[in-house]
């Protein structure tokens, strides 16, 4: 269930070199404390499937115990509902107080807002059957009063414990609390504790939301490496592309013909599945050591365990992690091939992404519009030219398609249709008549369909810029559909032959001699 969640909020998240671990299929957001002594205690993971159709923004947090995220949930073509999700770990200080002020945990906002976290407080509102000391009530009541004044409601089912006591002499407790303000409460459908499968002494809590008309449908990408060519190839061999009799209907004819092929290959291709959060070096012994360390650490903070015992448990836990990682690394190196070594080198040189934060762009729609206007300034558009028939244009042959597909890389990033070159190569092997039949009407009429003019734009930060608040600090890479680039390559090869024949290209210019020789 964790793998299908849209957002996962974790307190006391495991750290690697002082930062939360990266998780496949999720984007991590966490605070950046200004003090080196302030440990990162919270991390929120946003599901990448959710981000295919929605987006988020995270205001900077310079303290390690709290992080917020504004989730922009699509409710229409150009409309969003913004939900503020606050994740906190209310640390217990040595003087017995708590680290986060109630107003910080429960912010005043016009957005639907939900606050979740380990608040480290006990109160009758969440655990009515517990006997409370005056100190516990003095610590917890300001949070409940602030919630009431700010219009927040408690989502917990009263009396349902969230923390499991490892000491059977002590009762379980309720210190993991979720709040929702008056705008978010109508959206909450369920607050449900799951089985204790986290390896911690805290239970996993699932909160279900329902937004009117919100687009939460998962965006599935076909796993092209698992396309069933044994079943697909016979179907392709029996497929024929009908002729386009009316030039004015080229767009409709092309879209219908291309959709016939793409739907066929997608029916024989399974979707990609979300990767599980898996640490290959983790062992059951580490789970047990982690549980022991967390238990003794909490006892130490409450004065029930000596420092030496807490230090010994901590050293045993982290030394065991270090040894498990080293053993796994040694085993990996012993069996690594050339591809593994180069992939690790690229990962070591990778820098953190810089997300554009432009002035006057508080929402994804405004940010997108400002970037588009900066990269592609608006200009008046004239009417699209009508197709013109060129009767003397040579038809594209299967050999030309093969010459264009041959040098292409199967790892090239595809465009909006997500179809890589490897799929078109497989289609061409199964039926060499399909791709020429789709392209010949286009080249004969000198027309490029509107559906092939859509592209994905990827914004990348230029390195070593002093200020990343301007579009000039970024560049855009446009990912066209691979089918569009097949036609482009065929035209390029034909032009290279003509240019060489009339002496416009030198034999050694841009490899034109080699390119012409392939045609």
Secondary structure, 3 states (H helix, E strand, C coil): CHHHCCEEEEECCCEECCEECCCCCEEEECCCCCCCCCCCCEEEEEEHHHHCCCEEECCCCCCCCEEEEEEEEECCCCCEEEEEEEEEECCECCCCCECCCHHHHCCCCCCEEEEEEECCCCCCCCCCCCCCCHHHHHHHHHHHHHHHHCCEEECCCCCCCCECCCCCCCCCECCEEEEEEHHHHCCEEEEEECCCCCCCCECCEEEEECCCCCCCCCCCCECHHHCCHHHHHHHHHCCCCCCCCCHHHHHHHHHHHHHHHHHHHHHCCCECCCCCCCCCCCCHHHHHHHHHHHHHHHHHHCCCCCHHHHHHHHHHHHHHHHHHHHHHHHHHHHCCCHHHHHHHHHHHCCCCCCCCCCCCCCCHHHHHHHHHHHHCCCCCCCCCCCCCCCCCCCCCCHHHHHHHHHCCCCCCCCCCCCCCHHHHHHHHHHCCHHHHHHHHHHHHCCCCCHHHHCEEEEEEECCCCCCCCCHHHEEEEEEECHHHHHHHHHHHHHHHHHHHHCCCCCCCCCCHHHHHHHC
